[in-house]
């Protein structure tokens, strides 16, 4: 029933920007804390950003602070991740996830999307 669907990934050059989208269905969206995670080849899935239920609080992983922005539109059941000044280290599969708690741990998120590929080329 609960579905998270990501879109917006693609190929971008170093220094470029990309905006990811995630649409949630099957559960009251305004009860969910939302997060973005990414997984590079051969690496573990890692936290990128999270946002509170009403969008009033955001938290970022250190390497993306000042470059990425997470936001949400509760009227449309959507969460976004704007990524700017991209580097090759940002390459990976990006996942949208939902939690009832306030955490950056993968284990704290109960609903996950299928992921969208982001490739940054030099």
Secondary structure, DSSP 8 states (H G I E B T S, - for coil): --EEEEE--EEEETT--EEEEEEEESS-GGG-EEEEEEE-TTS--EEEEEE-TTS--EEE-GGGTTTEEEEEEGGGTEEEEEE-S--GGG-EEEEEEEESS----GGG--EE---EEEEEE-
